Amino acid sequence: MFGNFDLMTMLYRIPALLIGLSFHEAAHAYMANRCGDPTARNLGRMTLDPLRHLDLMGSISLLVFGFGWAKPVPINPRNFRNPRRDDIYVSLAGILTNLIIAFIFSGILVLMMKFGANMILFNFVQSIVIINIALAVFNIIPVPPLDGFHVLKNSINGGYRFFSFVERYGIFILIGLLVLGVTGTIIGAGVSAIYRLFINFFGFIF
């Protein structure tokens, strides 16, 4: 579902990518601001303008390979009212936002299946669903610098040496997982499972 790539697929994915990454990063910035850290807001990152968030290589990677990244939202945890709790909130904000978008557009997709729709529009909406689920699944992987690592680190008391080690070499661990195809397997399985769950839910509702 997510691994096939051609010119038309890329054209469908580009606007879906802009939506997914922009909402993901803006959600981080918004939640950080709510938790007491205005750093991202002051730097103009609390916006849905994709030009403020997109990373060129990360965007190309997501379009071609099915995983990617945006420019990290600058966060200063020292401004948080409750650093550990608020770091979890900020980390989860982007993931949950992507899942909410995917959920909403899954409903639209099922209505299109039920009542018929232009194929181009159908593929566009389906791309929004798939891209947003993929972003959520990729970012929940507990390896730095991904959001899942922040959630895991702040949810467990102790383990300072372990988390420091993982954080120091996290990018190399992540690259290794990418090269070995582990992340692709996780994303593929996650996207397929959540996609079916959302579609079946709305299929039952409608």
C-alpha positions as CSV (number, residue, x, y, z in Angstrom):
1,M,0.0,0.0,0.0
2,F,2.8,2.4,1.0
3,G,5.9,1.1,-0.7
4,N,4.9,1.6,-4.4
5,F,6.3,4.7,-6.0
6,D,5.7,6.4,-9.3
7,L,5.1,9.9,-10.6
8,M,1.4,10.0,-10.0
9,T,1.9,8.6,-6.5
10,M,4.4,11.4,-5.8
11,L,1.9,14.0,-7.0
12,Y,-0.7,12.7,-4.6
13,R,1.7,12.5,-1.8
14,I,3.1,16.1,-2.1
15,P,0.0,17.9,-0.7
16,A,-0.6,15.1,1.8
17,L,3.0,15.5,3.0
18,L,2.5,19.3,3.3
19,I,-0.6,18.8,5.4
20,G,0.9,16.0,7.6
21,L,4.2,17.6,8.4
22,S,2.8,21.1,8.9
23,F,0.2,20.0,11.3
24,H,2.6,17.7,13.1
25,E,5.2,20.4,13.8
26,A,2.6,23.1,14.5
27,A,1.1,20.8,17.1
28,H,4.5,20.5,18.8
29,A,4.9,24.2,18.8
30,Y,1.4,24.9,20.1
31,M,1.6,22.3,22.9
32,A,5.0,23.7,24.0
33,N,3.6,27.2,24.1
34,R,0.7,25.9,26.2
35,C,3.1,24.2,28.6
36,G,5.1,27.4,29.1
37,D,7.8,27.4,26.5
38,P,7.3,30.2,23.8
39,T,10.5,29.4,22.0
40,A,8.9,27.9,18.9
41,R,6.2,30.5,18.8
42,N,8.7,33.3,19.0
43,L,10.6,31.7,16.1
44,G,7.5,31.6,13.9
45,R,7.0,27.8,14.1
46,M,3.5,27.9,15.6
47,T,2.0,28.0,12.1
48,L,0.6,25.8,9.4
49,D,2.8,27.4,6.8
50,P,4.7,24.3,5.4
51,L,7.7,26.5,4.4
52,R,8.4,27.0,8.1
53,H,8.6,23.3,8.8
54,L,9.8,21.3,5.8
55,D,13.2,19.8,5.6
56,L,14.2,19.1,1.9
57,M,15.9,15.7,2.4
58,G,13.3,14.6,4.9
59,S,10.5,15.5,2.5
60,I,12.1,13.7,-0.4
61,S,12.7,10.6,1.8
62,L,9.0,10.5,2.9
63,L,7.8,10.9,-0.7
64,V,10.1,8.2,-2.1
65,F,10.7,5.7,0.7
66,G,7.7,6.2,3.0
67,F,9.4,7.7,6.0
68,G,10.8,11.2,6.5
69,W,11.2,14.2,8.8
70,A,10.7,17.9,9.1
71,K,12.8,20.6,10.8
72,P,12.7,19.9,14.5
73,V,10.6,22.4,16.5
74,P,13.0,24.2,18.9
75,I,12.0,23.4,22.5
76,N,13.5,24.7,25.8
77,P,12.3,22.2,28.5
78,R,13.6,24.6,31.2
79,N,10.5,26.8,30.4
80,F,8.1,23.9,31.0
81,R,6.0,24.1,34.2
82,N,6.5,20.3,34.7
83,P,9.4,19.3,32.4
84,R,8.9,15.5,32.3
85,R,5.2,15.6,31.9
86,D,5.2,18.5,29.5
87,D,7.9,16.9,27.3
88,I,5.5,13.9,26.9
89,Y,2.6,16.2,26.0
90,V,4.7,18.0,23.4
91,S,6.0,14.7,21.9
92,L,2.5,13.2,21.8
93,A,0.9,16.3,20.3
94,G,2.3,15.8,16.8
95,I,1.6,12.0,16.8
96,L,-2.0,12.4,18.0
97,T,-2.6,15.3,15.5
98,N,-1.5,13.1,12.6
99,L,-3.8,10.3,13.8
100,I,-6.8,12.6,14.2
101,I,-6.2,13.9,10.6
102,A,-6.0,10.4,9.3
103,F,-9.1,9.4,11.2
104,I,-11.2,12.3,9.9
105,F,-10.1,11.7,6.3
106,S,-10.7,8.0,6.7
107,G,-14.4,8.9,7.2
108,I,-14.3,11.0,4.1
109,L,-12.6,8.1,2.2
110,V,-15.3,5.6,3.2
111,L,-18.0,8.0,2.1
112,M,-16.3,8.3,-1.2
113,M,-16.2,4.5,-1.4
114,K,-19.9,4.4,-0.6
115,F,-21.2,7.1,-2.9
116,G,-18.5,7.2,-5.5
117,A,-15.9,9.9,-6.2
118,N,-13.4,11.2,-8.8
119,M,-10.4,8.9,-8.8
120,I,-7.9,11.7,-8.5
121,L,-9.7,13.1,-5.4
122,F,-10.1,9.6,-4.0
123,N,-6.3,9.0,-4.3
124,F,-5.5,12.4,-2.8
125,V,-7.7,11.7,0.3
126,Q,-6.2,8.2,0.6
127,S,-2.7,9.7,0.5
128,I,-3.6,12.1,3.3
129,V,-4.7,9.1,5.4
130,I,-1.7,7.0,4.7
131,I,0.9,9.8,5.0
132,N,-0.5,10.9,8.4
133,I,-0.6,7.4,9.8
134,A,3.0,6.8,8.5
135,L,4.2,10.0,10.3
136,A,2.5,8.9,13.5
137,V,3.9,5.4,13.4
138,F,7.4,6.5,12.5
139,N,7.5,9.1,15.2
140,I,6.3,6.8,17.9
141,I,9.4,4.5,17.5
142,P,11.3,5.0,20.7
143,V,14.7,6.0,19.2
144,P,16.1,9.5,19.4
145,P,15.4,12.0,18.0
146,L,11.9,10.7,17.4
147,D,9.0,11.6,19.7
148,G,8.6,8.0,21.0
149,F,12.0,8.2,22.7
150,H,10.9,11.4,24.6
151,V,7.7,9.7,25.7
152,L,9.6,6.5,26.9
153,K,12.4,8.4,28.6
154,N,10.1,10.7,30.6
155,S,7.7,7.8,31.5
156,I,10.4,5.8,33.3
157,N,12.1,6.7,36.5
158,G,15.8,6.1,36.5
159,G,17.8,4.6,33.6
160,Y,19.8,7.8,33.2
161,R,22.9,6.1,31.9
162,F,21.0,3.9,29.4
163,F,19.0,6.9,28.1
164,S,22.1,9.0,27.9
165,F,23.8,6.3,25.9
166,V,20.9,5.9,23.5
167,E,20.5,9.6,23.1
168,R,24.2,10.0,22.3
169,Y,24.1,7.4,19.6
170,G,20.5,7.6,18.6
171,I,20.9,8.9,15.1
172,F,23.3,6.0,14.3
173,I,20.8,3.5,15.8
174,L,18.1,5.0,13.7
175,I,20.2,4.9,10.5
176,G,21.0,1.3,11.3
177,L,17.3,0.4,11.7
178,L,16.5,2.2,8.4
179,V,19.3,0.4,6.5
180,L,18.3,-3.0,7.9
181,G,14.7,-2.3,6.9
182,V,13.3,-2.5,10.5
183,T,11.7,0.9,10.4
184,G,10.1,0.1,7.0
185,T,8.7,-3.1,8.4
186,I,7.3,-1.2,11.5
187,I,5.8,1.6,9.4
188,G,4.3,-0.8,6.8
189,A,2.7,-3.0,9.5
190,G,1.5,0.0,11.5
191,V,0.1,1.8,8.5
192,S,-1.8,-1.3,7.3
193,A,-3.2,-2.1,10.7
194,I,-4.4,1.5,11.6
195,Y,-5.6,2.1,8.0
196,R,-7.8,-1.1,8.2
197,L,-9.0,-0.1,11.7
198,F,-10.1,3.3,10.6
199,I,-11.7,2.2,7.4
200,N,-13.5,-0.7,9.1
201,F,-14.7,1.7,11.8
202,F,-16.3,4.1,9.4
203,G,-17.5,1.2,7.2
204,F,-19.5,0.0,10.3
205,I,-20.7,3.5,11.1
206,F,-21.9,4.3,7.6
